[in-house]
Amino acid sequence: MDYQNELSGKIALVTGGTKGAGRAIAERLLQAGATVIITARNAPEKENSKLHFIPSDLSKAEGTQKVVSEVLSAYGRLDILVNNLGSSTTPAGGFTALSDEDWESTLQANLLAPVRLDRGFLPQMINRKNGVIIHIASIQGILPLYDSTLPYAAAKAGLRNYSKSLSNEVSPKGVRVLTVSPGWINTGASKAWLAEIARNANSTVEEAQQGVMDALGGIPYGRPAEPEEVAELVGFLVSPRASYLSGTEYVIDGGTVPTI
């Protein structure tokens, strides 16, 4: 698809941009003409010399400060910030299986990392009265899977609320803030997870996928999202074509959430 260089001259940062939806978002913005920086703890498995990689652990305050400093030092500004980083490594078993460390590490990565990055990049956006911030949340913010991802779901719910509040503050100053809440995405990690479920249950991957969809209450569209489908939505939202959109949440879940 021809994006007509609509992001030409723009500087964009995608966190968690080395794989999955983050990688797809970074490549989509690159195709539209943006200069794209990606950050994650580990280097990309497939290197793309056109993507500027900054290694950093954003779950720590010094990690976010490193990224802010390097980006502003190298480029002088940031036009588009996509807070895509999201992770859940907590054990299953409900609330009793979770320690303070489980809660704190999950909140640091999924809520406080975007808060710190926003705080670092917003002043120069406000000074120029121009910028877009995207928070990648999750349908778990309103549809939690309490058995295995309770801290993640709580963090994403907080991110949704924070994103709306931030938009109310900075939209009058020229900065658009939006939330994108995907459902299940068919990433490499997701495929590996399905394969493990299938092995443990002595079933096929297709049966494992159906079991996960059933656990979510069903996906009317019949499959998880592809990373490129999420990236296409983000690509539109950060573009000039979405110039009047701010303070809104966009759910991309194939119909999973049963309410409007």
Long-range contacts (C-beta under 8 A, 24 or more apart in sequence): 3-31, 3-32, 3-33, 3-235, 3-239, 5-32, 5-33, 6-32, 6-33, 6-239, 6-240, 6-241, 7-32, 7-33, 7-34, 7-80, 7-238, 7-239, 8-32, 8-33, 8-34, 9-33, 10-34, 10-35, 10-79, 10-80, 11-35, 11-37, 11-71, 11-75, 11-77, 11-78, 11-79, 11-80, 12-36, 12-37, 12-78, 12-79, 12-80, 12-81, 12-82, 12-238, 13-37, 13-38, 13-39, 13-67, 13-71, 13-78, 13-80, 13-81, 13-82, 13-117, 13-121, 14-38, 14-39, 14-82, 14-84, 15-39, 15-40, 15-58, 15-67, 15-82, 15-83, 15-84, 15-85, 15-113, 15-114, 15-117, 16-40, 16-84, 16-85, 16-86, 16-87, 17-51, 17-82, 17-84, 18-42, 18-43, 18-44, 18-45, 18-53, 19-44, 19-45, 19-187, 19-188, 19-189, 20-185, 20-187, 20-188, 20-189, 20-227, 21-84, 21-136, 21-182, 21-185, 21-187, 21-227, 21-230, 21-231, 22-82, 22-84, 22-85, 23-227, 24-227, 24-228, 24-230, 24-231, 25-82, 25-84, 25-227, 25-230, 25-231, 25-234, 25-235, 26-51, 27-51, 27-231, 28-228, 28-231, 28-232, 28-234, 28-235, 29-80, 29-82, 29-234, 29-235, 29-238, 32-235, 32-239, 34-79, 34-80, 35-75, 37-71, 37-75, 39-67, 40-85, 58-85, 58-109, 58-113, 58-116, 58-117, 59-105, 59-108, 59-109, 59-112, 59-113, 60-108, 61-116, 63-113, 64-113, 64-116, 64-117, 64-120, 65-116, 65-120, 67-117, 67-120, 68-117, 68-120, 68-121, 71-121, 72-121, 72-124, 77-124, 77-128, 78-121, 78-124, 78-125, 78-131, 79-125, 79-130, 79-131, 79-132, 80-131, 80-132, 80-133, 80-134, 80-238, 81-117, 81-118, 81-121, 81-131, 81-132, 81-133, 81-134, 82-134, 82-136, 82-234, 82-238, 83-113, 83-114, 83-117, 83-118, 83-133, 83-134, 83-135, 83-136, 84-134, 84-136, 85-109, 85-110, 85-113, 85-114, 85-136, 86-110, 86-136, 86-138, 86-152, 86-156, 87-152, 88-148, 88-149, 88-151, 88-152, 90-148, 90-149, 90-150, 90-151, 90-152, 91-148, 92-147, 92-148, 93-147, 93-148, 94-146, 94-147, 94-150, 95-146, 95-150, 98-150, 98-151, 102-151, 103-151, 106-151, 106-152, 106-155, 107-151, 107-154, 107-155, 107-158, 109-155, 110-152, 110-155, 110-156, 110-159, 111-155, 111-156, 111-158, 111-159, 111-162, 114-159, 114-162, 115-162, 118-166, 122-170, 122-175, 125-170, 125-174, 125-175, 126-170, 126-173, 126-174, 126-175, 128-174, 129-173, 129-174, 129-175, 130-174, 130-175, 131-174, 131-175, 131-176, 132-175, 132-176, 132-177, 132-178, 132-237, 132-238, 133-166, 133-175, 133-176, 133-177, 133-178, 134-178, 134-179, 134-180, 134-234, 134-237, 134-238, 135-159, 135-160, 135-162, 135-163, 135-177, 135-178, 135-179, 135-180, 136-179, 136-180, 136-181, 136-182, 136-234, 137-163, 137-179, 137-180, 137-181, 137-249, 138-181, 138-182, 138-183, 139-181, 139-182, 139-183, 139-251, 139-253, 139-256, 139-257, 141-181, 142-181, 142-257, 143-216, 143-217, 143-256, 143-257, 145-215, 145-216, 156-181, 160-249, 163-249, 164-247, 164-249, 167-246, 167-247, 168-247, 171-246, 171-247, 176-242, 176-243, 176-245, 176-246, 177-246, 177-247, 178-237, 178-245, 178-246, 178-247, 178-248, 178-249, 178-250, 179-248, 179-249, 179-250, 180-230, 180-233, 180-234, 180-237, 180-249, 180-250, 180-252, 181-249, 181-250, 181-251, 181-252, 181-253, 182-225, 182-230, 182-251, 182-252, 182-253, 183-216, 183-219, 183-224, 183-225, 183-251, 183-252, 183-253, 183-254, 183-256, 183-257, 184-212, 184-213, 184-216, 184-219, 184-224, 184-225, 184-253, 184-256, 185-224, 185-225, 185-226, 185-227, 185-230, 186-223, 186-224, 186-225, 186-226, 186-227, 187-227, 190-224, 216-256, 217-256, 217-258, 218-256, 219-253, 219-254, 219-255, 219-256, 220-254, 220-255, 220-256, 221-254, 221-255, 222-254, 223-254, 224-254, 225-252, 225-253, 225-254
